């Protein structure tokens, strides 16, 4: 059972990182900020837990009560988490069900919470609702087991850790996150992550040349 202090700390870390990130989007990437949905109520989160049959990590609960995902943007502005956008609760639950049905080895406690496109999810990140560790999922090759994210020091990358990497890349100009080749940039008022060595989107301007 997770330590209560750690649970509270992770929720607080998510709230702090997400508040910083959304404030930054409002000032620097209004197209991405416009994609944010309002936060979900505690009752809505409880309904999600009832449908899933298990308790959500405090970190994900904190995220969803701040913003219940995003709406799809044709420009890619809603995929401001290194190419992925946070899923609305309903879409996350539907995607969890689809992956559980399609993938015999899908762990029931793996819950997708980001996707490349939130209206037609095909790949993204999941969180293990028992441990809080995150990983990647994709429907392109269902024979490959989803990969777990590492924190760069041999440990698992949690949701607070993921957001901290995003914030650091935006604030400090550190470039790509751990395990990623993409870097943040702005195009048409949206935060879009691309590999600086292979920029294909016209008008993409890196934040930290």
C-alpha angles and dihedrals in degrees: 000000000000117000109258093226091052090049091052092045093052092050090049091048091052092049092049095047094043093048090051092047097048091046088052091049091051091054101036110019110031091168090062093042089054091059094062117111122213118269121272122246122248088248091056091051090048089052089053091052091050091052092047095043096228141072120268121233113264089238093060092043088054092050095049094047088055095045128359091216126278140284117248118268120202090212093057092247091130091060092073096138095085094298097328133090126213110259123236111245095252093050091047091054093046091048091049089054093047093050092045090053096044100041118055092196095049108128109232089223092059106100120185111227104167134039140182089242118016094204094051107020114202104154138001146114131313133195125219102233092207101050105018092234116141133218144165129266134189138175097211096088112018091182092072116083114236112263123238119229118240125210094223095257100071097273133106120273112237128199092260088050092051092051091046090057091051092049092047092051091051098041103035102030094236092150121216121027121242109291094011133101095198127098132198123265141154128247125168091346095306133112106243125175119215140160104262089214092059109032110169103162114093114236096019108149118190116230092221112030 
